[in-house]
């Protein structure tokens, strides 16, 4: 028996007192004994601090220390574009890892999983996670698959509720000005793109707008805002993911013949000026900037597109309005879009974490999960009040930014992993009830407030409308069916294969190569490791079918 297992067994009684794993509401009392828990943090662009607060010192961090006795110390924070590089440098150094941290880039995550420097997180989860957290995780068992090495779950998936598949956001004020209706298919969409590009929809007399925008820098399906998957889905195949071929075998989407038709359509849009000239160089942040600048009329994105960047656009142009629309169909009525993974990142735990810090981490995370099952909407008000909303003495709240001193901010971004605790089914049920105008009960309201959302705030209406639109098209969702750790060929050849794919697709879209370059790419991909990688992927797929 390992020292870790012995320690776990010896601390069962202590843990029962510490984690509060039953379904009762934990008591919000100041604790005398504090445990240091170290981490590093990504500075997401949507995170806003006020009152001179920072990632390492804010209302949530102070609450965790005072109420739970968990002293979260952020060793460093970095913006999105630098965070992954700093993780890699951290791994290659001889310095101890922080106690807990997250990784969103799979190649980097895989390096940690096989480094010998992280804990068997699944064992710790089984021992310490609360019934609520376990129930939420049980809804998405496939989320563990990418982080399992030799039968051990080396990272805990940071799960998400999967209500953020792309819908098509269109400038309604531009539609109204030009007398246009929302599109049902690609042909109708193309007419709208033409008008948004050449008919001066913003009325300023300048040729400074265009129809649609995408974010395909580095990968075609990497961006939530500026999603391009649905264009390929209209022809029946999505690039960069693995799907079934109808015979129980996995096949790589990017080499399917349907991709060629989608590339031809995109090349047509590019040549006609309907989409931005720099899509191959854009990530989602650049697309957001283009939206805020009022340049673009159509963007595919998730539910939270209505919060960011649309609210920032409205702040500079009060007449601007984006509305959510269903994904349009292709020439034969087909529609498809990428369905996001059931996880947003990997939660990694240092193998050198102390037993006390390990238990403190689970105490913290278990507490946040209780906010998803309580009937108290203000379960987390000790740090949300004055930030996400203002709680008044009569029990009512104000959640409009103008009524909150210093403005409204989302404190879920202040949490250890910049995300509220996700319980997929409870969130989806509550969100759809709100979107359909149904009566909410206390548990529904508590779920919303655990996210920092006031369901009575009219500003949330576009988000919930998007949820309903998204839910009506669940049948078009296509998921990457390969969710295992990187295969041998992936680790040695995938970077080269991905670059070849990206260069080929971009050159076709920009008219630098003929469409026949796609056929050459497929042959080269298969000969350069793709065939072996397909065999490895299917070996993994067969292995999970028998589990």
N, C-alpha and C positions, 0 to 999 in steps of 0.2 A: 504494500500500500504506500502511495506517494505521501510526502510530507503534506502536500496540499489536501489530499483526501483525509488524512488524520486530523488536520487542522479543522477541516469542515465538520467532521463528526464531533469534535470536541466543542465546536461553537454553536451547535444547534439551538441550545437553550438561549444563548445570548442573542442569536439571530432572531428568534421568535419575538423577543422583546424589541429588537432594533428595527426590523423591517415592517412589522405590522401587516402581515400577509393576509389577514382576513378582509372581509368586505366592509368593515366599519370605517367610518371617517376618522383619519388620524387626528390627534389632538394638536392644535397649533400652539404649542407652548415653547418658550425659550429653553434651550438645552444648555447644560453647563459644560459638557465634554464635547470638544470639537475635533473632527478628523480631517486632515488635509487630503484633498483629492486633486492631483495635478492633471492638466489637460493642455491641448493646443486647439486653436479655433480658426475657422475660416470666416473672414469678414464678407458676408454676402452683401451685394449692392442694395438690397431692399431693407437692410437693417439700419434703423435710425436710433441714435441715442440722444438724450436730452439731459438737462441739468448737469452738464459736464461729465456725464457718465461714459464709461468705456466698456470694451468687451470683458475686461478683468475686474471692473468695479462698477456694478449697476444694481438696481433695485432687486433683481432676481438673485444675483450672487449674494447680496447681503441677507435676503430672506432665507436662502438655503443654509447659510451659516447660523443665523439666529434661531430658526425654527427647527431645522433638522440636524444641526451640528455638523453639516457637511461644508467644509471650507474649500470651495472650488478655487484653485489657483491656476490661472492661465499663463503658461510659460511664454508663449508668443501667439500672436494672431497675424494673419496674412490675408490679403485680398484673394479673390477666386483665382486669378491668373497666376498667383505665386504659391498658393497653398500646397499644391501637389508636389512642386519642385522641392519645397521645404520639407515635406514628409520624406521624400526620397533621400535628401541630404541627412535627415535625422536618422534614417534607417542605416545609412552607410557609415555613420560615425560610431564611436565606441561609447558615447554618452548613453545613460539610461533613458529608456522611453518614458514619456508621461504615463500616468496610471491608466487613463482612458483617452481615446481620441477616435476620430472618424476619418474614413477615406472613401472618396466617391469614384476614383479612377480605378478600374478593375486591374489594370496591369500593376499599378502600385500596390493595391490590396493584395494581389497574389504574391508579391514579393514579401510582404509582411507575413502572410499565412505560412510561407515555407521558410521563414527566416530563423525559426527557433526562438524568437524573441517575444512571442505573444502567447497568452494563456489559452488553454482549452476552454473557450468561452461558453460552449454548450454545457459543459459540466457545471460551471458556475451558475449558469442560467437555471438549470434544472434544480439546483440546490437553493438558490436565493430569490428567484423571481416570484412575484406575487401571483395568486390565482388570476387576477385581472390581466396582468401583462401576459401570462401564459395563454389565457383564453384568446386574447387579441392575436397573438402569434400563431395560434392553432388555426386561425382562419386562412393563413397564407403559408402553409408548410413548405411550399416550393421556394420560399425566400431564403431558406437555409442552404439550398443546394450550391450556390456559387462559392460559399465560404466553408465547404466541407472538404477536408483533406484527409485521406486515409481513414475515413469513417469518423473523424473528429470535427466538430463544429468550431472552427478556429476564430470565428467572428460572429457577433450577433447582428442580424439584419435590422437596420433602422427602418421599420415598415411605414408604408403610407397607405392611405385608404382607397387608392385607385379611383378617384372621382375627378381626375384631371387629364383625361384624354383630350386631344385637341378638338376644338370646334372652330368654325370659320368666323372670325371677327371682322365685321365690315362697317365702314363709316356710314351710318344711317343718314347723317346730315348731308353727306355727298350724294347718296342715293336719292334723297328727297329733292335736292337742288336740281339734279339732272333728270328727274322723273323716271327713275329706274326701280325695278323690283329685285328682291333678293334672288340669287341664282339657285337652280335646282341641279344643274349639270355643268360640265366643263365648258361647253359651248356658250351657255348663258353667262357663265363666269367670265369668259374671255371678252365678251361684249362690255361687261362692266369694267374690266381692267382697261380696255381701250378708252372708255369714257373718262375714267379716273386719271388716265395718263395725258389725254389730249384735249379734254373739254373743260379745263380750268375749274375743277370741282370746288376749290377753295375761293374762287372769285377774285383773286388778286391780280389777274391779268398776266401772270407769269407762267412759264412752262416749268414748274418746279415740283410737280407731283408725279407719282407713278402708281400703277395698279396694285402690285402685290410685292411682298418681301419675304425672303427666306434667310435662314442662318445655316450654312453648310460648311463653315470653316472646320477643317480637320476630319469631320465625319458628317454624313448626311442625316443621320438620325440621332444626333447628340443634343439637339436643342429643343427645349419645351416651347419657347417663343420663336416663331419663324419656322415651325415644323413643315417639312416638305413630304413627309411619308404618304400623305393622302393623295398626292399627285400620282405617285407610283401605284398606290392602292386602287386608283380608278382604272388601272389596267390589269390588276390581278396579282401583283407581286411587289413585295417591299424589299429594298436593298438592306444589306448589313445584318440581317437576322436569319435565323434558321427556322424553317417551317416544314410541315409534313408534305410528302409528295403524293399522298393518297394510298400508299402501300406500306405505311408505317415507318418509312425511312425519312430522316431529316435531310433537307437540301438547303443550300445557301441561296438566299433570295437574289443576291446581286448578279448571279450568272443566269437567271431565268430569262427566256426570250421576251417576256412581257416588259422587262425593264427597258428594252430598246424603244418601245412605243412611247413610254413616259419621257425618255430622254429627248425624243424628237419633239414632243409637245413643249417641253421646257426650252428647247433650243428656239422654237418658234416664238415663244413669249419673250425670250431674251433678244432676239433679232428685231422684234417689233417695239422694243423699249418698254414693255409692260411691267418688267420687274427691275429692281435695283441693279446697277452695273457691278456692284461689289459683293454679290451674294456669296461668292466663293471665299471671300476674306472676312465674312461677318460671323460673329458669334451672337448669342441672343442679346447681349448687352448693346450691340450696335443696332440691332433691329429695334430694340426698345427706344434708343435715342432717335431713330428715324421716325418712330410713331410719335414721340413727344414733340418732335420738330414739325409735325403736321405734314410730312412728306408722302406718307403711304396710306392707302385706303383699305387694304385687305391683308390680314395676317392670321395664320392659323396658330392657335395657342390654347393653353389650359384655362380653367375657370378663373385663376387669379390674374389673368391678363387684365380683367376689369379693375383690379386694384393697382397693378403696376404693369405697364406704363400708362394706362388710360387716365387714371386720376391726375397724373402729372401733366398729361396733354390738356385735360380740362382746366387745370389751373392756369394755363396760358391761353386757352381758347375755350371760353365757357359754352360756345355753341357746338363744340365737337361732341360726337356721340358714336361710340362703337356698340354694335349689337351682335349677340351670338347667333350663328346660323348653322344648320346641319352641314356636314361634309358633302360636297356635290358628287354626283356619280359620273362615271366615264361613258364612253360611246355606247357600250352595251348594257348600261345600267349598273355596273359594278362600282362598289365603293369599298374603301379600306383605309385604315390608319393604324399607326403604331400604338399599341396599348402599353403604357408604362409598366415597368417592373413593380412588383409589390413591395419593393424596398427602395430607399433613396440613397443609402450609403451603408458601409460596414462599420460596426462598432467594435473596435479592437481594444484589448486589455493587455497591458504589459505583464509578462510572466513574472516580473519582479515586484508587482504590486503587493503591498502588505495585506494581510488578512483583514485588518481593521479598515483599510481604505476600500477593499473590495466590497465589504459589507456596507460601507457608507455609500458607495455608488449605487448598490441595489436599493438601499433605503430611499435614496433620492428618486430614482427612476420609478420605483413602486408607488411612491407618493403621487407623482405626476399622473400615473395611470389610474389612480383612484378618482381623479377628476372626470374620467370618462364614464363612470358608473354611479356617481352620486346623483341625488336629486337636488343638490344645492348648487345653483348656478354660480355662486360666488365662492366656491371652494378654494379658488386660488386668488381671492381678492387681496390677500395680504401683500402681494406684489403687483397685481394687475390694476388695482384701484389707483387712479391718478395717472395711469399710463394708457391702458386699453379703454378705460371708461372712468367716470366719476360716480361712485356709489353714494347716494344721498341718504339722509337719516331716515326717510320714510320708506327705504327699500327700493326706490326707483333709481334709475341710472341715466346719465348723459353719456353718449358715446360719440357724438359729433366732435370733430377735432377742435372746432372753435370754442367748445365748452370745457375743454380739458386744458388746464394750465400747461403751457409749453407745447401743446398739441398732442394728438393721438399718436401712439407708437404701438407696435406689436411686440409684446414682451415674450412671446413664444420664440422669437429670434434670439433672446438673451439666454435661453436654456443651454444646457451642456452641448447639445448637438443641433442647436438652432432650429428646433422643430418641436411642436407639441407632441404629446404622447398620442399615438394613432391607434384607434380601435376601429378597423375598417367598416364593419357592418353597422355599428352604432352611428358613426359619422354619416355614412351614406343614407341610412334611414332618415336621420334628422334633416339632412340637407334636401333630400327629395320631398319630404313633407313640407318644408318651407317653400321650396320652389313651386309646389303645386297649390300653395295657399291653404294647406291643411292646418288644423289646430295643433300646436306644440304643447307637450307636457313638460313637467319640471325636469325630467331626465334629458329630453331633447334640448332644452335651454342650457342645461349644464354642459352638454357636449359642445354646443356652440361657444359658450364662454370659456371652455377649456382651450379653445382655439384662439381666444381673444376676439370673438365675433359676437356682436349684438344682433340677434335675429330681427329686432324691431327697427334697426337702422336702415332707412331707405337706400343708403349708399351701397348696401350689400345686395340689393335686388339684381343687378346685372350678373353677379357671381352665381346666385341661385338660379337665375334663368339659364345660364350656361350649363349648370348641373342637369337641368331638365332636358335641354337640347342634347347634351352628351349621352344621357341615359337612353334617349330614344334611338340611339344608333349603336348600342352595345354589340349588336351582331356583326358590325364591321371591324371590331377590334381584332388586331393580329399581334400576338405576343411572340417574343423570341423564345422558342422552345428549348434552345440550348442554354441551360442555366448552371452548368457545371464549372469547375475550375478550369483554367486554361489548359489545353492539351499540349503534348510535347511539341507538335508542329506549330501550334499557336505561339508558343513561347519563343520559338526560333525564327518563324517566318511571317507571323501575322503582321508585323509592322511594315514589312516590305509589300505584302499582298494588299494591305489597306491603302498604302500610298499609290500603288499601281492602279487600284480601283478608283481612288479619288481623282488622280490625274486624268485618267481616261474619261470619266464621267464629266468632269469640268471642261475638258477640252472639247467634248462633243457639244455640251450646252452652249459654250461660247463660240462654236463654229470653227474651232481651230483644227478639228479632225472630222472626217466623214463619219457617218453613223456606222459604217463597216468596222470602225475601230473597236466597237463593242464586241464583235465576234472574235477579233484578234485577242482582246482582253480575256475573254472566257477561256480560250485555248491556253493562253499563257498562264492564267490563274491555276488551271487544273494541273499543268505541267510543273509549276513552281512551288508545289506543296499543297495546293488546294484539294487535290484528290486524296492525299494522305490525311489531311485535316478532316475531310468529310468522313473518312473511315473511322477516325478517332472519335469524332462527335457522335457517330451512330453507335459505336461501342459503348460510350457513356449512356446514350439514350436507351439502349437495350438493358443496361445494368439497372436503370431506375424503374423500368417497366416491371421488373421482377420483385421490386421491394414492396 
